[in-house]
């Protein structure tokens, strides 16, 4: 009997020491801490982007530290540095402009913290300063805008004159959307960029730009606005001047957010190239893969569509 008792006791010790016995200690999963620097809140698109990232982090159980830089690169750099000092697991940011990021990204690299570019891209002197990019192909968007112009106006005799209200100077969307359009115009020389001015992706500046365009190039056929907010601002000025938007002057916009789609339904905008801010879930998936050491794509382009005033209204997306 004694032997059996001793064996049972030794077995008990073995089980406990091996840790395979049941423990009532709660297993606390370490939550991923994710620092995100948002560039600002200049447009409907940006608001949708911020809301989607917050929603996706909440649903993924990721602890999000969110900073709004109010359209100031220095604030973004400060936010990224604070994420580094906080020792977050992953940093991501939507870079307001392409340049000026090398030093802060070298600090993140030295701290061993992976960095994801979200939405916009950057240019750096050094290679390998960020881990992945997830966003849109802005050059493709510019090409789609140009293709619609050729399809809708290519039959015209003579020159087709286009004015451009571009986004934030030196931002990757403004650069890509311009270069994509120029690519199409190189193959269709009857299309001429008669005037270009930056509206910083803001509705208020879109109004100011359209006033300038009506002074400098009143005889344009098409307005190309790099986002809906600036297109809506331009529409207000056109209507105040007795110009029928989408008719007297055709309008091509980018984003396909709520106000742009409303104007498309009213045929005040003729074509919108979609730029999707709804990348929150894909971003969180990328964060998990990077943290868990799983394979992940270095570049993820979001699928996007082109909407026109000839689409069935019921087929258009409904935006929150
Ligand atoms: C594009 C994004 C742009 C949107 C604008 O990915 O960076 O910035 O097109 C927004 O509406 O302001």
Boltz pocket constraint, residues with backbone or C-beta under 6 A from the ligand:
constraints:
  - pocket:
      binder: B
      contacts: [[A, 42], [A, 43], [A, 44], [A, 45], [A, 46], [A, 119], [A, 120], [A, 135], [A, 136], [A, 173], [A, 200], [A, 201], [A, 226], [A, 227], [A, 228], [A, 254], [A, 255], [A, 275]]
      max_distance: 6.0
